[in-house]
């Protein structure tokens, strides 16, 4: 595994590279989410279908605001105060700000503000939203253990950012969509329980 420091990881992201890095839950395979060539390379390396949009993480609310085509709604502000930084992802309309592989047919991207200090620092120093798909080939298991990263995948990435703290493991992020004032659609159950969302005053409806 070719480990590297933060400065080299930042340089790789800025130059259109693909890296492996830790998040609060798992190791991620990623790149600058705005870079079409880099995003396409992530898809090829992972073997992920192009019609399955890639999730994105940012380092802070400013990074989120730059992506949100419709601005930061009161619902996003409420979710942000309660759960960010942390493992809650929200579908945000990014439109043409990001390549097609990072948004669905309606122009929405799954975005979260990461709580991992290295991932946060990487986003901020590179001044980039990062693709954050799990660091494994499609069909294989994701991991929070650097020793369990597939050496075939790490050899294909430009670098592996490692360091403490390690990802905590456990469920992937919870994914929700804002349906309207006080209403959320549950896209994927995960690290943030529905009961905690409801405790913030939201009505949560499972989506197919």
Buried (B, 14 or more C-beta within 10 A) or exposed (E): BEBBEBEBBBBBBBEBBBBBBBBBBBBBBBBBBBBBEBBBBBBEBBEBEEEEBBBBBBBBBEBBEEBBBEEBBEBBEBBBEBBBBBBBBBBBBBBEBBBBBBBBEEBBBBBBBBBBBBBBBBBBBBEBBBBBBBBBBEEBEBBBEBEEBBEEBBEBBBBBBBBEEEBBEEBBBBBBBBBEEEEBBBBBBBBBEBEBBEEBEBEBEEBE
